[in-house]
Amino acid sequence: MPELSIGDAMKNFLQKSRLKNGVRTAQLEEVWKEMMGEVIAKYTDKLQILNQKLFIKTNNGALKNELLFQKLQIISLINEKMGEGTITEVIVS
């Protein structure tokens, strides 16, 4: 049996566990402000990743509209930052 580094073992574990979505969400929350800017981050109430879908919750109507227009850019930014295929769809509510 080949030896794995701790990092590789953690990656393998996360790939196979249900914790993957939660870990990805936590990673995204840390870089959201950097990627989207301070104003958008301030008015974003909740982020959640489930099955490669990013759910964005905001109560600000203007921001909701802006995020709807930027779906493809958001997907591109996140996949560039966190790895290809992290997000395939954005749902804003």
The first five atom37 places (N, CA, C, CB, O) and aatype in JSON, in Angstrom:
{
  "aatype": [12, 14, 6, 10, 15, 9, 7, 3, 0, 12, 11, 2, 13, 10, 5, 11, 15, 1, 10, 11, 2, 7, 19, 1, 16, 0, 5, 10, 6, 6, 19, 17, 11, 6, 12, 12, 7, 6, 19, 9, 0, 11, 18, 16, 3, 11, 10, 5, 9, 10, 2, 5, 11, 10, 13, 9, 11, 16, 2, 2, 7, 0, 10, 11, 2, 6, 10, 10, 13, 5, 11, 10, 5, 9, 9, 15, 10, 9, 2, 6, 11, 12, 7, 6, 7, 16, 9, 16, 6, 19, 9, 19, 15],
  "atom_mask": [
    [1, 1, 1, 1, 1],
    [1, 1, 1, 1, 1],
    [1, 1, 1, 1, 1],
    [1, 1, 1, 1, 1],
    [1, 1, 1, 1, 1],
    [1, 1, 1, 1, 1],
    [1, 1, 1, 0, 1],
    [1, 1, 1, 1, 1],
    [1, 1, 1, 1, 1],
    [1, 1, 1, 1, 1],
    [1, 1, 1, 1, 1],
    [1, 1, 1, 1, 1],
    [1, 1, 1, 1, 1],
    [1, 1, 1, 1, 1],
    [1, 1, 1, 1, 1],
    [1, 1, 1, 1, 1],
    [1, 1, 1, 1, 1],
    [1, 1, 1, 1, 1],
    [1, 1, 1, 1, 1],
    [1, 1, 1, 1, 1],
    [1, 1, 1, 1, 1],
    [1, 1, 1, 0, 1],
    [1, 1, 1, 1, 1],
    [1, 1, 1, 1, 1],
    [1, 1, 1, 1, 1],
    [1, 1, 1, 1, 1],
    [1, 1, 1, 1, 1],
    [1, 1, 1, 1, 1],
    [1, 1, 1, 1, 1],
    [1, 1, 1, 1, 1],
    [1, 1, 1, 1, 1],
    [1, 1, 1, 1, 1],
    [1, 1, 1, 1, 1],
    [1, 1, 1, 1, 1],
    [1, 1, 1, 1, 1],
    [1, 1, 1, 1, 1],
    [1, 1, 1, 0, 1],
    [1, 1, 1, 1, 1],
    [1, 1, 1, 1, 1],
    [1, 1, 1, 1, 1],
    [1, 1, 1, 1, 1],
    [1, 1, 1, 1, 1],
    [1, 1, 1, 1, 1],
    [1, 1, 1, 1, 1],
    [1, 1, 1, 1, 1],
    [1, 1, 1, 1, 1],
    [1, 1, 1, 1, 1],
    [1, 1, 1, 1, 1],
    [1, 1, 1, 1, 1],
    [1, 1, 1, 1, 1],
    [1, 1, 1, 1, 1],
    [1, 1, 1, 1, 1],
    [1, 1, 1, 1, 1],
    [1, 1, 1, 1, 1],
    [1, 1, 1, 1, 1],
    [1, 1, 1, 1, 1],
    [1, 1, 1, 1, 1],
    [1, 1, 1, 1, 1],
    [1, 1, 1, 1, 1],
    [1, 1, 1, 1, 1],
    [1, 1, 1, 0, 1],
    [1, 1, 1, 1, 1],
    [1, 1, 1, 1, 1],
    [1, 1, 1, 1, 1],
    [1, 1, 1, 1, 1],
    [1, 1, 1, 1, 1],
    [1, 1, 1, 1, 1],
    [1, 1, 1, 1, 1],
    [1, 1, 1, 1, 1],
    [1, 1, 1, 1, 1],
    [1, 1, 1, 1, 1],
    [1, 1, 1, 1, 1],
    [1, 1, 1, 1, 1],
    [1, 1, 1, 1, 1],
    [1, 1, 1, 1, 1],
    [1, 1, 1, 1, 1],
    [1, 1, 1, 1, 1],
    [1, 1, 1, 1, 1],
    [1, 1, 1, 1, 1],
    [1, 1, 1, 1, 1],
    [1, 1, 1, 1, 1],
    [1, 1, 1, 1, 1],
    [1, 1, 1, 0, 1],
    [1, 1, 1, 1, 1],
    [1, 1, 1, 0, 1],
    [1, 1, 1, 1, 1],
    [1, 1, 1, 1, 1],
    [1, 1, 1, 1, 1],
    [1, 1, 1, 1, 1],
    [1, 1, 1, 1, 1],
    [1, 1, 1, 1, 1],
    [1, 1, 1, 1, 1],
    [1, 1, 1, 1, 1]
  ],
  "atom_positions": [
    [[0.85, -1.18, 0.0], [0.0, 0.0, 0.0], [0.89, 1.24, 0.0], [-0.96, 0.0, 1.23], [1.75, 1.39, 0.87]],
    [[0.69, 2.14, -0.97], [1.56, 3.32, -1.05], [1.29, 4.29, 0.1], [1.35, 4.03, -2.39], [0.16, 4.39, 0.6]],
    [[2.33, 4.99, 0.5], [2.18, 5.97, 1.56], [1.65, 7.27, 0.98], [3.52, 6.2, 2.28], [2.03, 7.68, -0.12]],
    [[0.76, 7.92, 1.73], [0.18, 9.19, 1.32], [0.59, 10.27, 2.31], [-1.36, 9.09, 1.22], [0.76, 10.02, 3.5]],
    [[0.74, 11.47, 1.79], [0.98, 12.59, 2.7], [-0.33, 12.89, 3.41], [1.52, 13.85, 1.94], [-1.4, 12.45, 2.97]],
    [[-0.26, 13.62, 4.49], [-1.48, 13.98, 5.22], [-2.41, 14.78, 4.33], [-1.14, 14.79, 6.5], [-3.63, 14.58, 4.35]],
    [[-1.85, 15.7, 3.53], [-2.67, 16.51, 2.62], [-3.4, 15.65, 1.61], [0.0, 0.0, 0.0], [-4.59, 15.86, 1.36]],
    [[-2.7, 14.68, 1.02], [-3.33, 13.79, 0.04], [-4.4, 12.93, 0.7], [-2.29, 12.91, -0.63], [-5.46, 12.69, 0.11]],
    [[-4.13, 12.45, 1.91], [-5.11, 11.64, 2.63], [-6.37, 12.45, 2.93], [-4.5, 11.1, 3.93], [-7.48, 11.94, 2.81]],
    [[-6.18, 13.72, 3.31], [-7.34, 14.59, 3.58], [-8.15, 14.82, 2.31], [-6.89, 15.95, 4.17], [-9.37, 14.76, 2.33]],
    [[-7.46, 15.09, 1.19], [-8.16, 15.29, -0.09], [-8.97, 14.05, -0.46], [-7.17, 15.62, -1.21], [-10.12, 14.17, -0.87]],
    [[-8.37, 12.88, -0.32], [-9.08, 11.64, -0.63], [-10.29, 11.46, 0.27], [-8.15, 10.43, -0.48], [-11.36, 11.08, -0.2]],
    [[-10.13, 11.74, 1.56], [-11.24, 11.63, 2.5], [-12.38, 12.58, 2.12], [-10.76, 11.92, 3.92], [-13.54, 12.18, 2.1]],
    [[-12.03, 13.84, 1.83], [-13.06, 14.83, 1.5], [-13.78, 14.49, 0.2], [-12.45, 16.21, 1.39], [-14.99, 14.72, 0.08]],
    [[-13.06, 13.94, -0.77], [-13.68, 13.56, -2.04], [-14.77, 12.51, -1.82], [-12.63, 13.03, -3.02], [-15.78, 12.48, -2.53]],
    [[-14.56, 11.64, -0.83], [-15.48, 10.53, -0.61], [-16.53, 10.81, 0.47], [-14.7, 9.31, -0.23], [-17.47, 10.03, 0.63]],
    [[-16.38, 11.9, 1.2], [-17.3, 12.15, 2.31], [-18.34, 13.22, 1.96], [-16.52, 12.58, 3.55], [-18.23, 13.92, 0.95]],
    [[-19.33, 13.31, 2.82], [-20.36, 14.32, 2.64], [-19.91, 15.69, 3.16], [-21.64, 13.9, 3.35], [-20.63, 16.67, 3.02]],
    [[-18.74, 15.75, 3.76], [-18.21, 17.01, 4.27], [-17.69, 17.92, 3.16], [-17.11, 16.73, 5.26], [-17.43, 19.11, 3.4]],
    [[-17.53, 17.38, 1.99], [-16.94, 18.13, 0.87], [-17.65, 19.46, 0.62], [-16.96, 17.29, -0.39], [-17.0, 20.49, 0.47]],
    [[-18.98, 19.44, 0.57], [-19.74, 20.67, 0.3], [-19.51, 21.71, 1.39], [-21.23, 20.37, 0.18], [-19.36, 22.9, 1.09]],
    [[-19.49, 21.29, 2.64], [-19.28, 22.21, 3.74], [-17.89, 22.82, 3.73], [0.0, 0.0, 0.0], [-17.73, 24.01, 4.0]],
    [[-16.9, 22.01, 3.41], [-15.53, 22.51, 3.34], [-15.4, 23.5, 2.19], [-14.52, 21.35, 3.17], [-14.78, 24.56, 2.35]],
    [[-15.96, 23.18, 1.05], [-15.91, 24.09, -0.11], [-16.61, 25.41, 0.21], [-16.55, 23.44, -1.35], [-16.13, 26.48, -0.17]],
    [[-17.75, 25.34, 0.89], [-18.48, 26.55, 1.28], [-17.62, 27.4, 2.2], [-19.81, 26.19, 1.97], [-17.55, 28.62, 2.03]],
    [[-16.97, 26.78, 3.16], [-16.1, 27.53, 4.08], [-14.95, 28.18, 3.34], [-15.56, 26.6, 5.18], [-14.59, 29.33, 3.62]],
    [[-14.36, 27.47, 2.39], [-13.28, 28.03, 1.58], [-13.79, 29.22, 0.77], [-12.68, 26.96, 0.64], [-13.12, 30.25, 0.68]],
    [[-14.97, 29.07, 0.18], [-15.53, 30.15, -0.63], [-15.83, 31.38, 0.22], [-16.8, 29.68, -1.33], [-15.57, 32.5, -0.21]],
    [[-16.38, 31.18, 1.41], [-16.69, 32.31, 2.28], [-15.45, 33.14, 2.61], [-17.34, 31.82, 3.58], [-15.52, 34.35, 2.77]],
    [[-14.31, 32.46, 2.7], [-13.06, 33.15, 3.02], [-12.57, 34.03, 1.86], [-11.98, 32.14, 3.38], [-11.96, 35.07, 2.1]],
    [[-12.83, 33.63, 0.62], [-12.33, 34.4, -0.53], [-13.41, 35.2, -1.24], [-11.67, 33.46, -1.51], [-13.12, 35.9, -2.21]],
    [[-14.66, 35.11, -0.79], [-15.79, 35.79, -1.43], [-15.55, 37.3, -1.54], [-17.08, 35.52, -0.65], [-15.74, 37.88, -2.61]],
    [[-15.14, 37.92, -0.45], [-14.91, 39.36, -0.42], [-13.81, 39.75, -1.4], [-14.54, 39.83, 1.0], [-13.92, 40.76, -2.11]],
    [[-12.76, 38.97, -1.44], [-11.64, 39.22, -2.36], [-12.09, 39.11, -3.82], [-10.48, 38.23, -2.08], [-11.69, 39.91, -4.66]],
    [[-12.92, 38.12, -4.12], [-13.35, 37.88, -5.49], [-14.42, 38.87, -5.94], [-13.88, 36.47, -5.63], [-14.36, 39.38, -7.06]],
    [[-15.39, 39.14, -5.07], [-16.55, 39.91, -5.49], [-16.53, 41.37, -5.05], [-17.78, 39.26, -4.96], [-17.3, 42.18, -5.57]],
    [[-15.68, 41.71, -4.11], [-15.61, 43.08, -3.63], [-16.33, 43.25, -2.31], [0.0, 0.0, 0.0], [-17.18, 42.44, -1.93]],
    [[-15.97, 44.31, -1.62], [-16.47, 44.55, -0.27], [-17.98, 44.79, -0.22], [-15.76, 45.74, 0.34], [-18.66, 44.3, 0.68]],
    [[-18.51, 45.55, -1.18], [-19.94, 45.89, -1.16], [-20.79, 44.64, -1.35], [-20.26, 46.93, -2.25], [-21.75, 44.43, -0.61]],
    [[-20.46, 43.83, -2.33], [-21.23, 42.61, -2.58], [-21.12, 41.68, -1.38], [-20.74, 41.9, -3.87], [-22.12, 41.1, -0.96]],
    [[-19.94, 41.53, -0.84], [-19.75, 40.65, 0.32], [-20.55, 41.13, 1.52], [-18.26, 40.56, 0.68], [-21.09, 40.33, 2.28]],
    [[-20.62, 42.44, 1.69], [-21.35, 43.02, 2.83], [-22.84, 42.68, 2.78], [-21.16, 44.55, 2.86], [-23.46, 42.43, 3.82]],
    [[-23.42, 42.66, 1.6], [-24.86, 42.43, 1.45], [-25.22, 40.99, 1.08], [-25.4, 43.35, 0.41], [-26.39, 40.69, 0.83]],
    [[-24.24, 40.12, 1.05], [-24.5, 38.71, 0.83], [-24.77, 38.07, 2.19], [-23.31, 38.0, 0.1], [-23.9, 38.07, 3.06]],
    [[-25.97, 37.53, 2.37], [-26.35, 36.98, 3.66], [-25.83, 35.56, 3.88], [-27.85, 36.99, 3.8], [-25.42, 35.2, 4.98]],
    [[-25.85, 34.73, 2.82], [-25.46, 33.34, 2.99], [-24.94, 32.78, 1.67], [-26.64, 32.49, 3.51], [-25.47, 33.08, 0.6]],
    [[-23.9, 31.97, 1.75], [-23.37, 31.22, 0.62], [-23.43, 29.75, 0.98], [-21.91, 31.66, 0.26], [-23.17, 29.36, 2.12]],
    [[-23.78, 28.91, -0.01], [-23.81, 27.48, 0.23], [-23.53, 26.76, -1.08], [-25.16, 27.04, 0.83], [-24.06, 27.13, -2.13]],
    [[-22.71, 25.73, -1.02], [-22.43, 24.91, -2.19], [-23.03, 23.53, -1.95], [-20.89, 24.81, -2.47], [-22.73, 22.87, -0.95]],
    [[-23.88, 23.11, -2.86], [-24.47, 21.77, -2.84], [-24.41, 21.2, -4.23], [-25.94, 21.8, -2.31], [-24.99, 21.76, -5.16]],
    [[-23.73, 20.08, -4.39], [-23.66, 19.38, -5.68], [-23.27, 20.31, -6.83], [-25.0, 18.72, -5.99], [-23.94, 20.34, -7.87]],
    [[-22.21, 21.04, -6.65], [-21.65, 21.96, -7.64], [-22.56, 23.14, -7.97], [-21.35, 21.2, -8.91], [-22.36, 23.82, -8.97]],
    [[-23.56, 23.39, -7.14], [-24.43, 24.55, -7.3], [-24.14, 25.53, -6.17], [-25.93, 24.14, -7.31], [-24.1, 25.14, -5.01]],
    [[-23.94, 26.8, -6.51], [-23.72, 27.83, -5.52], [-25.04, 28.54, -5.26], [-22.63, 28.83, -5.99], [-25.65, 29.09, -6.17]],
    [[-25.47, 28.51, -4.02], [-26.68, 29.21, -3.6], [-26.24, 30.49, -2.89], [-27.57, 28.31, -2.66], [-25.49, 30.45, -1.92]],
    [[-26.72, 31.62, -3.4], [-26.4, 32.92, -2.82], [-27.69, 33.52, -2.29], [-25.71, 33.87, -3.87], [-28.66, 33.66, -3.03]],
    [[-27.69, 33.88, -1.01], [-28.87, 34.48, -0.38], [-28.57, 35.94, -0.08], [-29.27, 33.71, 0.93], [-27.56, 36.26, 0.55]],
    [[-29.45, 36.82, -0.53], [-29.35, 38.25, -0.22], [-30.75, 38.83, -0.14], [-28.49, 39.0, -1.27], [-31.66, 38.39, -0.84]],
    [[-30.91, 39.84, 0.7], [-32.19, 40.53, 0.82], [-32.18, 41.85, 0.07], [-32.53, 40.77, 2.28], [-33.17, 42.58, 0.1]],
    [[-31.1, 42.17, -0.59], [-30.94, 43.41, -1.33], [-31.36, 43.18, -2.79], [-29.47, 43.93, -1.25], [-30.68, 42.45, -3.53]],
    [[-32.46, 43.79, -3.2], [-33.0, 43.57, -4.55], [-32.05, 43.96, -5.66], [0.0, 0.0, 0.0], [-31.94, 43.25, -6.66]],
    [[-31.37, 45.09, -5.51], [-30.43, 45.54, -6.54], [-29.26, 44.56, -6.67], [-29.9, 46.95, -6.23], [-28.83, 44.26, -7.78]],
    [[-28.76, 44.07, -5.55], [-27.66, 43.11, -5.59], [-28.12, 41.8, -6.2], [-27.11, 42.87, -4.18], [-27.39, 41.18, -6.98]],
    [[-29.31, 41.37, -5.85], [-29.87, 40.14, -6.41], [-29.9, 40.23, -7.94], [-31.29, 39.87, -5.84], [-29.52, 39.29, -8.63]],
    [[-30.37, 41.35, -8.45], [-30.43, 41.57, -9.88], [-29.03, 41.54, -10.51], [-31.13, 42.9, -10.18], [-28.82, 40.92, -11.55]],
    [[-28.1, 42.22, -9.88], [-26.71, 42.26, -10.37], [-26.1, 40.86, -10.4], [-25.86, 43.19, -9.49], [-25.44, 40.49, -11.38]],
    [[-26.32, 40.09, -9.35], [-25.77, 38.73, -9.3], [-26.39, 37.84, -10.38], [-26.01, 38.12, -7.93], [-25.71, 36.97, -10.93]],
    [[-27.66, 38.04, -10.67], [-28.3, 37.26, -11.72], [-27.65, 37.52, -13.08], [-29.79, 37.58, -11.79], [-27.49, 36.61, -13.88]],
    [[-27.27, 38.78, -13.33], [-26.61, 39.13, -14.59], [-25.17, 38.63, -14.65], [-26.63, 40.63, -14.79], [-24.62, 38.45, -15.74]],
    [[-24.55, 38.4, -13.5], [-23.14, 38.02, -13.45], [-22.92, 36.52, -13.2], [-22.44, 38.82, -12.38], [-21.81, 36.13, -12.83]],
    [[-23.92, 35.7, -13.37], [-23.8, 34.27, -13.06], [-22.59, 33.61, -13.73], [-25.06, 33.55, -13.49], [-21.83, 32.92, -13.06]],
    [[-22.42, 33.83, -15.02], [-21.31, 33.19, -15.73], [-19.96, 33.68, -15.23], [-21.43, 33.45, -17.23], [-19.01, 32.9, -15.13]],
    [[-19.87, 34.97, -14.92], [-18.62, 35.52, -14.39], [-18.33, 34.95, -13.0], [-18.7, 37.06, -14.32], [-17.17, 34.67, -12.68]],
    [[-19.36, 34.79, -12.19], [-19.18, 34.23, -10.85], [-18.67, 32.79, -10.95], [-20.5, 34.28, -10.06], [-17.74, 32.41, -10.25]],
    [[-19.28, 32.01, -11.82], [-18.84, 30.63, -12.02], [-17.38, 30.6, -12.45], [-19.72, 29.91, -13.07], [-16.59, 29.82, -11.92]],
    [[-17.03, 31.44, -13.39], [-15.66, 31.49, -13.89], [-14.68, 31.89, -12.8], [-15.57, 32.46, -15.05], [-13.63, 31.25, -12.65]],
    [[-15.0, 32.93, -12.04], [-14.11, 33.39, -10.95], [-13.89, 32.3, -9.9], [-14.69, 34.64, -10.29], [-12.76, 32.05, -9.48]],
    [[-14.96, 31.66, -9.49], [-14.85, 30.63, -8.45], [-14.06, 29.44, -8.95], [-16.24, 30.19, -7.98], [-13.19, 28.93, -8.24]],
    [[-14.36, 28.98, -10.15], [-13.64, 27.83, -10.69], [-12.17, 28.14, -10.91], [-14.28, 27.39, -11.99], [-11.32, 27.25, -10.77]],
    [[-11.86, 29.37, -11.26], [-10.46, 29.77, -11.42], [-9.74, 29.77, -10.07], [-10.37, 31.18, -12.07], [-8.6, 29.33, -9.97]],
    [[-10.41, 30.25, -9.05], [-9.81, 30.39, -7.72], [-9.76, 29.06, -6.96], [-10.59, 31.4, -6.91], [-8.78, 28.77, -6.28]],
    [[-10.82, 28.25, -7.08], [-10.95, 27.04, -6.26], [-10.75, 25.74, -7.02], [-12.3, 27.02, -5.61], [-10.72, 24.67, -6.42]],
    [[-10.62, 25.82, -8.32], [-10.43, 24.6, -9.1], [-11.57, 24.38, -10.07], [0.0, 0.0, 0.0], [-12.74, 24.58, -9.74]],
    [[-11.22, 23.96, -11.25], [-12.2, 23.74, -12.32], [-13.26, 22.75, -11.87], [-11.5, 23.23, -13.59], [-12.96, 21.72, -11.28]],
    [[-14.5, 23.07, -12.16], [-15.6, 22.18, -11.86], [-16.17, 22.32, -10.45], [0.0, 0.0, 0.0], [-17.04, 21.54, -10.06]],
    [[-15.69, 23.29, -9.69], [-16.22, 23.49, -8.34], [-17.68, 23.9, -8.42], [-15.4, 24.56, -7.58], [-18.52, 23.38, -7.68]],
    [[-17.99, 24.82, -9.33], [-19.35, 25.35, -9.48], [-19.78, 25.21, -10.94], [-19.44, 26.83, -9.02], [-19.02, 25.56, -11.84]],
    [[-21.0, 24.72, -11.16], [-21.53, 24.64, -12.51], [-22.78, 25.5, -12.68], [-21.84, 23.2, -12.86], [-23.22, 25.78, -13.79]],
    [[-23.37, 25.92, -11.54], [-24.6, 26.7, -11.59], [-24.66, 27.65, -10.39], [-25.84, 25.76, -11.6], [-24.16, 27.33, -9.31]],
    [[-25.26, 28.82, -10.59], [-25.46, 29.8, -9.52], [-26.95, 30.05, -9.37], [-24.69, 31.13, -9.8], [-27.65, 30.31, -10.35]],
    [[-27.43, 29.97, -8.13], [-28.84, 30.22, -7.83], [-28.89, 31.35, -6.81], [-29.55, 28.92, -7.29], [-28.33, 31.24, -5.72]],
    [[-29.57, 32.43, -7.18], [-29.64, 33.61, -6.32], [-31.06, 33.73, -5.76], [-29.24, 34.9, -7.1], [-32.04, 33.66, -6.5]],
    [[-31.14, 33.92, -4.46], [-32.46, 34.09, -3.84], [-32.39, 35.16, -2.78], [-32.97, 32.77, -3.24], [-33.4, 35.45, -2.14]]
  ]
}
